[in-house]
Amino acid sequence: MGAAWQDGGEFWLEISGQRLEGICFGPAPDAAPTIVMLHEGLGCVALWRDFPERLAKATGYGIFAWSRAGYGQSDRTALPRPLDYMTREAIEALPQVLDQIGFRRGILLGHSDGASIAAIYAGGVQDHRIRGLMLIAPHFFTEPSGLAAIAEARDAFEAGDLRARMAKYHRDPENAFWGWNDAWLDPGFADWNIADAIDYWRVPVLAIQGTEDRYGTRAQIAEIESRIYAPLDVALIEGCGHSPHAEAPDRTLAEVADFTKRLNRIEGAAVALP
């Protein structure tokens, strides 16, 4: 393990020569299952706010969240990001994170870009430690409406107050913003599609999406429904935008906690089989 796990404590990672900030709540991986949280394209540890701590209390699982390179207080990342940066995070960085925290079994919980990274990992890496997926506002392909919203974010960063707001949470808001925005608005990114990862999932999945999400439509969830071979639960939260865990935290927490309870029953039943 790369550092000592302490409930509510910092946990610094060394991934591919970069120092990344992390935080953990609840029991360590050798004492209980772990939920590993992957943040959105402009997210970081601090922007999960109190959701990880509440999640630990509601589920009894250990919770680990970290800021990917370029975000929060983690080291900067080289720009421009490659257009397959989410696949690289899933295949190259995430396995190192799991190893360094001493991950034994549990769930990947991702939001937006983080959900895409979790989806790629579950579909592309054979890791029997992963017992479930929880995807909040996942992206599997680009949509014109979502790209338009990302273009509006660029305007807000250049001429509005987004840069100042991001500076409260990111050591280098320029690195965080342009690493995300330039990749998504690159003409070559319009054909980005990772939906084939769904075909290879073999664990239960919870998909959560707000009905007013400007960055992704119901089509993203429909893609899961049309391709998945594993058990699927879908929670559509009325009147909610792109961040259900922040905009409707109680409902989102309840959905996640219920999913972990169902997963616990499934695991318990499997263990009880002769």
C-alpha positions as CSV (number, residue, x, y, z in Angstrom):
1,M,0.0,0.0,0.0
2,G,1.4,3.4,-1.0
3,A,0.3,5.1,2.3
4,A,-1.5,4.5,5.5
5,W,-5.3,4.4,5.2
6,Q,-6.9,6.6,7.8
7,D,-10.6,7.4,7.9
8,G,-10.9,11.0,6.6
9,G,-7.2,11.2,5.9
10,E,-5.1,12.2,2.9
11,F,-3.6,9.5,0.8
12,W,-0.9,10.6,-1.7
13,L,-0.3,8.5,-4.7
14,E,2.7,8.2,-7.0
15,I,1.4,7.3,-10.5
16,S,3.7,7.3,-13.5
17,G,6.0,9.8,-11.9
18,Q,3.3,12.2,-10.8
19,R,2.1,12.9,-7.3
20,L,-1.7,12.8,-7.0
21,E,-3.9,13.7,-4.0
22,G,-6.4,11.3,-2.6
23,I,-8.7,11.0,0.4
24,C,-10.2,8.0,2.1
25,F,-13.1,7.4,4.4
26,G,-14.4,4.3,6.3
27,P,-12.7,1.0,6.7
28,A,-9.5,0.0,4.8
29,P,-9.6,-2.4,1.9
30,D,-8.5,-5.3,4.0
31,A,-11.6,-4.8,6.3
32,A,-14.4,-4.1,3.9
33,P,-15.2,-3.6,0.2
34,T,-14.1,-0.3,-1.3
35,I,-15.9,2.2,-3.5
36,V,-13.3,4.0,-5.8
37,M,-14.6,7.3,-7.0
38,L,-13.6,8.8,-10.3
39,H,-14.4,12.5,-10.8
40,E,-15.7,14.5,-13.8
41,G,-13.8,16.4,-16.4
42,L,-13.5,19.5,-14.3
43,G,-13.7,17.7,-10.9
44,C,-11.3,16.8,-8.1
45,V,-11.3,15.5,-4.6
46,A,-12.6,18.7,-3.1
47,L,-15.5,19.0,-5.5
48,W,-17.0,15.8,-4.3
49,R,-17.6,17.8,-1.1
50,D,-19.1,15.7,1.7
51,F,-20.5,13.0,-0.6
52,P,-17.6,10.5,0.0
53,E,-18.0,10.7,3.7
54,R,-21.7,10.4,3.6
55,L,-21.3,7.4,1.3
56,A,-19.0,5.6,3.7
57,K,-21.5,6.1,6.5
58,A,-24.5,5.0,4.4
59,T,-22.9,1.8,2.9
60,G,-20.3,0.7,5.4
61,Y,-17.8,0.5,2.5
62,G,-14.4,2.1,2.4
63,I,-14.4,5.1,0.1
64,F,-11.4,6.3,-1.9
65,A,-11.4,9.4,-4.2
66,W,-8.4,11.0,-5.9
67,S,-7.7,13.9,-8.3
68,R,-6.3,12.8,-11.6
69,A,-3.2,14.5,-13.0
70,G,-4.0,18.1,-13.9
71,Y,-6.8,18.4,-11.3
72,G,-7.1,19.6,-7.7
73,Q,-3.8,19.6,-5.9
74,S,-2.3,16.9,-8.0
75,D,0.6,17.4,-10.3
76,R,0.0,19.1,-13.7
77,T,-0.5,17.1,-16.8
78,A,1.1,17.6,-20.2
79,L,-1.1,19.5,-22.7
80,P,-2.7,18.9,-25.1
81,R,-4.2,15.7,-23.7
82,P,-4.3,12.9,-26.3
83,L,-7.9,12.4,-27.5
84,D,-7.9,8.9,-26.0
85,Y,-7.0,10.3,-22.6
86,M,-9.9,8.5,-20.9
87,T,-8.8,5.1,-22.2
88,R,-5.3,5.8,-21.1
89,E,-6.5,6.7,-17.6
90,A,-8.5,3.5,-17.5
91,I,-5.8,1.2,-18.8
92,E,-2.6,2.8,-17.5
93,A,-3.4,4.9,-14.4
94,L,-6.4,3.2,-12.7
95,P,-4.7,-0.2,-12.2
96,Q,-1.8,1.6,-10.4
97,V,-4.3,3.5,-8.2
98,L,-6.1,0.3,-7.2
99,D,-2.8,-1.4,-6.4
100,Q,-1.5,1.5,-4.3
101,I,-4.5,1.7,-2.1
102,G,-4.5,-2.1,-1.6
103,F,-7.8,-2.6,-3.3
104,R,-9.2,-6.1,-2.8
105,R,-12.8,-6.0,-3.9
106,G,-15.5,-3.4,-4.5
107,I,-17.1,-0.9,-6.9
108,L,-16.1,1.7,-9.3
109,L,-18.2,4.9,-9.1
110,G,-17.6,7.4,-11.8
111,H,-19.1,10.8,-12.7
112,S,-19.1,12.0,-16.3
113,D,-15.5,11.6,-17.6
114,G,-14.9,9.4,-14.5
115,A,-17.9,7.2,-15.5
116,S,-16.4,6.8,-18.9
117,I,-13.1,5.8,-17.4
118,A,-14.8,3.3,-15.1
119,A,-16.8,1.9,-18.1
120,I,-13.6,1.4,-20.2
121,Y,-11.9,-0.4,-17.3
122,A,-14.7,-2.7,-16.6
123,G,-15.0,-3.6,-20.3
124,G,-11.4,-3.8,-21.1
125,V,-9.5,-5.1,-18.1
126,Q,-10.2,-8.5,-16.6
127,D,-10.3,-7.6,-12.9
128,H,-12.4,-10.0,-10.7
129,R,-12.0,-7.6,-7.8
130,I,-14.5,-5.3,-9.5
131,R,-18.0,-6.4,-8.2
132,G,-20.1,-3.6,-9.6
133,L,-20.3,-0.3,-11.5
134,M,-22.0,2.9,-10.5
135,L,-22.1,5.4,-13.3
136,I,-23.4,9.0,-12.8
137,A,-24.0,11.0,-16.1
138,P,-21.8,8.6,-18.2
139,H,-20.6,9.4,-21.7
140,F,-20.2,6.7,-24.3
141,F,-20.2,9.0,-27.4
142,T,-20.4,12.7,-28.3
143,E,-23.7,14.5,-28.8
144,P,-24.1,17.9,-30.5
145,S,-26.0,19.3,-27.5
146,G,-23.2,18.2,-25.2
147,L,-20.5,19.7,-27.4
148,A,-22.4,22.9,-27.5
149,A,-22.5,23.0,-23.7
150,I,-18.8,22.4,-23.6
151,A,-18.3,25.3,-26.0
152,E,-20.3,27.5,-23.6
153,A,-18.0,26.4,-20.8
154,R,-15.1,27.7,-22.8
155,D,-16.7,31.1,-23.1
156,A,-17.4,31.1,-19.4
157,F,-13.8,30.3,-18.6
158,E,-12.4,33.0,-21.0
159,A,-14.9,35.8,-20.3
160,G,-16.9,34.8,-17.2
161,D,-16.2,33.7,-13.7
162,L,-15.5,30.0,-14.3
163,R,-11.7,30.5,-14.1
164,A,-12.0,32.2,-10.7
165,R,-14.4,29.5,-9.4
166,M,-12.1,26.7,-10.5
167,A,-9.1,28.5,-8.8
168,K,-10.7,27.7,-5.5
169,Y,-10.3,24.0,-6.0
170,H,-7.5,23.5,-8.6
171,R,-3.9,24.4,-8.1
172,D,-3.7,25.2,-11.8
173,P,-7.1,25.9,-13.2
174,E,-5.7,26.6,-16.7
175,N,-4.2,23.1,-16.8
176,A,-7.4,21.5,-15.6
177,F,-9.8,23.4,-17.9
178,W,-7.9,23.3,-21.2
179,G,-6.9,19.6,-20.8
180,W,-10.6,18.8,-20.8
181,N,-12.0,21.5,-23.0
182,D,-9.5,21.3,-25.8
183,A,-9.8,17.5,-26.1
184,W,-13.6,17.5,-26.2
185,L,-13.8,20.4,-28.8
186,D,-11.1,19.0,-31.0
187,P,-12.6,18.2,-34.4
188,G,-11.1,14.7,-34.2
189,F,-13.0,14.0,-31.0
190,A,-16.5,14.2,-32.6
191,D,-16.2,10.5,-33.6
192,W,-15.2,9.4,-30.1
193,N,-17.2,6.3,-29.0
194,I,-16.5,3.8,-26.2
195,A,-19.9,2.1,-26.3
196,D,-18.4,-1.3,-27.2
197,A,-17.0,-1.5,-23.6
198,I,-20.6,-2.1,-22.5
199,D,-20.6,-5.4,-24.4
200,Y,-18.0,-6.8,-22.0
201,W,-19.4,-5.8,-18.6
202,R,-20.2,-8.8,-16.4
203,V,-21.0,-7.1,-13.1
204,P,-24.2,-5.4,-11.9
205,V,-24.5,-1.8,-12.9
206,L,-26.3,1.3,-11.6
207,A,-26.7,4.2,-14.0
208,I,-27.9,7.6,-12.7
209,Q,-28.7,10.6,-14.8
210,G,-30.5,13.9,-14.4
211,T,-33.3,14.6,-16.8
212,E,-32.0,18.1,-17.4
213,D,-28.4,17.1,-18.0
214,R,-27.0,19.6,-20.7
215,Y,-23.9,17.5,-21.3
216,G,-25.6,14.2,-22.1
217,T,-29.1,13.0,-23.0
218,R,-31.1,9.9,-22.2
219,A,-29.5,8.4,-25.3
220,Q,-26.4,7.6,-23.2
221,I,-28.5,5.5,-20.8
222,A,-30.4,3.9,-23.7
223,E,-27.0,2.7,-25.1
224,I,-26.4,0.8,-21.9
225,E,-29.9,-0.7,-22.0
226,S,-29.5,-1.9,-25.6
227,R,-26.2,-3.5,-25.2
228,I,-25.7,-4.8,-21.6
229,Y,-25.7,-8.5,-20.6
230,A,-25.3,-7.8,-16.9
231,P,-28.0,-6.7,-14.3
232,L,-28.8,-3.0,-14.7
233,D,-30.6,-0.5,-12.5
234,V,-31.4,2.9,-13.9
235,A,-32.3,6.0,-11.9
236,L,-33.5,9.1,-13.7
237,I,-33.7,12.1,-11.5
238,E,-36.3,14.6,-12.6
239,G,-35.3,18.2,-12.8
240,C,-31.7,17.4,-12.1
241,G,-28.7,18.5,-14.2
242,H,-25.3,17.0,-14.8
243,S,-24.3,16.4,-11.2
244,P,-26.9,14.5,-9.3
245,H,-24.6,13.9,-6.3
246,A,-24.4,17.6,-5.8
247,E,-27.9,18.7,-7.0
248,A,-29.9,15.9,-5.5
249,P,-27.5,14.4,-3.0
250,D,-30.1,12.6,-0.8
251,R,-31.7,10.9,-3.7
252,T,-28.4,9.9,-5.3
253,L,-27.1,8.7,-2.0
254,A,-30.2,6.6,-1.5
255,E,-29.8,5.0,-4.9
256,V,-26.2,4.2,-4.4
257,A,-26.8,2.8,-0.9
258,D,-29.6,0.6,-2.1
259,F,-27.4,-0.7,-5.0
260,T,-24.7,-1.7,-2.5
261,K,-27.2,-3.5,-0.4
262,R,-28.5,-5.5,-3.3
263,L,-24.9,-6.3,-4.3
264,N,-24.2,-7.5,-0.8
265,R,-27.2,-9.8,-1.0
266,I,-26.0,-11.2,-4.4
267,E,-22.5,-11.7,-3.0
268,G,-23.9,-13.3,0.1
269,A,-26.0,-15.7,-1.8
270,A,-23.1,-16.7,-4.0
271,V,-21.0,-17.5,-1.0
272,A,-23.7,-19.6,0.5
273,L,-24.1,-21.8,-2.5
274,P,-22.8,-25.4,-1.8
